[in-house]
Amino acid sequence: MDFVSIRIITSDVARLVAFYERATGARATWATEDFAELRTSGATLAIAGTRTVPLFAPGSARPADNHSVITEFLVDDVDRVHQNLTGVVTDFVNGPTTMPWGNRSLLFRDPDGNLVNFFTPVTQAAKEKFAR
């Protein structure tokens, strides 16, 4: 089994896609006005509108209602990314902080309130774990 994507349901696909394009530097591929994907080397971030929910099961997902998932992106320099996102991100939860497990992390919320973590491995063990 391979993990390939995570999907965010939103009431404003264009707004959320524009945000993630700016934040990640990845360009979205649009399938319909209700569905776009941002592909990275490791996985895909899919962004879908509320009109797609009934295709799975009516009422099974609600936009802007996530309180448990953090979407994470490995970046080369989290401090530089933090500088670049200042003025784009309106809700930084935590500035760049070195975590006990060896990653320097930047935690913020996207426009729908979903938590996003950009991180850079800084200890030797973390660098080895995420070696590209």
Salt bridges, closest charged atoms under 4 A:
GLU21 OE2 - ARG27 NH2 3.69
GLU33 OE2 - ARG51 NH2 3.48
ASP34 OD1 - ARG51 NH2 2.92
GLU37 OE1 - ARG39 NH2 2.67
ASP65 OD2 - ARG62 NH2 2.47
ASP65 OD1 - HIS67 NE2 3.72
ASP76 OD1 - ARG132 NH2 3.68
ASP79 OD2 - ARG104 NE 2.85
ASP91 OD2 - ARG109 NE 3.72
ASP112 OD1 - ARG15 NH2 2.04
